[in-house]
Amino acid sequence: MKNSAQSRRPAAIEAKSNSSGDWRAGMLTRIRALILEADPEIVEENKWAKATNPAGVPVFSHGGIVCTLESYKSVVKLTFARGASLKDTAGLFNSSLEGKTRRAIDIHEGDKINEESLRDLVRAAVAINLKSDVKPKRPK
């Protein structure tokens, strides 16, 4: 069964694409596609909307939060909620390396993505979520 998220662009990514119109828009769309290819059962939601970001943040979940996808002035950031638990044999993680839980990939203009390794990270994150008896606490 096809995930409903695959048939539409979420509001957060759509808003960024319309407002930036630069390399970040295409990168957000490509990363989203890779995430959905890696796990067709992943659920995509826009969370944490606020005045400065009314569309919210795209959050991808399966058995818990897998990752978030955000756009900043000079970087597209893909943050894995339990990234410190993942084996990153391709060395994709390049941000938030000091934390005990999260890890992130900062993608700058002109960067090439190791697409297969990224899909592998998403699959591994889902597997950790599904295997874990302890679910991350939900924010209040």
N, C-alpha and C positions, 0 to 999 in steps of 0.2 A: 504494500500500500504506500502510495506516495505521500510524503510529509507535506502538510499544507504550507509550511514555511518555504518549500521549494517552488511553489507556484506564484509567489509574490515577493517583492522586495519589502523588507520591514521599514516602518516609518523612520527609524533612526538612521538607517543606511540611506534611504531615499532622501531624507532631509540633508544629510551631509553631502550627498552627490549633487543635489540641487544648489547648495550654498557654496560649495568649494569649486566645483567644476574643474578641478585640477587632478594631478596624479593620485591624490588620496582617494577620490571617488572611485576610480577604477580599481585601486588596490583593495578598498573595502569590499567591493563587489566580488573580486577574485578570491579573497580570503574566505568570505562567506560561502562561496561555491565549494571551495575545498573542504570546509567544515562539513557541509551538507553531503558531499560525496563520501567523506570518511565514515559518516554514520547517518544513514537515511532516517533513522528513528530519533535523531536529536530534536529537541524542542527549542524553538527560537522565540524569545520574548523580548520586549523592550521594557526595561526596568529603570528605576531610579530617575525618573523625569524630575526636572527642577526648572526654575526660571531661566537659568543660564544654558540649559540643555533640555528644552521642552519635549523633544522626541525620545529622550531617555537613552539608555545604553543597550545595545544588542547583547543579550545573554543567551548562551547556548547550554542546555542542560540535558542530561540523561543519567538518571540515578543520582542527581545532584548537579551543581554547577560545574560545567566542563571548562568554559572559557568566556571571556568578554572581548568585545571588539570595539575599539575606540579610535577616534581621529583627533589628533592635536595639530598645532600649527605646523610642525615640521616632521611629524612621525605618525604612522598608523601603529597602534599598540594592540597586540593580542596577548591577553593575560590568562594564564591557566590557573584556576583556583587551587589546584593541588599539584602544581608544577614541580615542587621540590621532591615529590614522590616519583616523578617520571624519569626514566633513563633517556637522556637527550644525547644519543650517540652521534648525531649529526651536528651538534653544537648550535642549535637554533636559538636557544635562550641566550639573550644578551642584556637583559634588564631585570631588576628586582632579584638579583642573584644572592643577596645577603639574607633574605627572608627565610623563615622556617617552613612556609607553606606555599606561597605563590611564586611563580616564575613568569616572565614576560618575554615577548619578542617585539623589539622595536624595529619597524621597517621604515627606512628612509627612502626618499626619492632616488630612483635608479637601482635600488637593491633588487637582487634576484631572489626568488623564493625557491627553496628546495621543496617542491610540492609533495613529493612522495613522503619525505620525512615529516612534513607538517601533518599530512593525513595520518601517518603512523602515530604521532603525538596525540592527536585527537582520539584515535582508537584506544590508545593506552590509557588516556585520561578517563574515557568512558569505562574501560575495564576496571580501573581502580575504584571508580564510583560504584559500580555494580557489585564488586567483590567486598567492599567495605561494610562492616557492621555498624560503624560509627558514621553517621551522616553529619555534614557540617551544620552548625547551628544557623537557623534562619534569622536574619536581621529583624529587629522589632520595628 
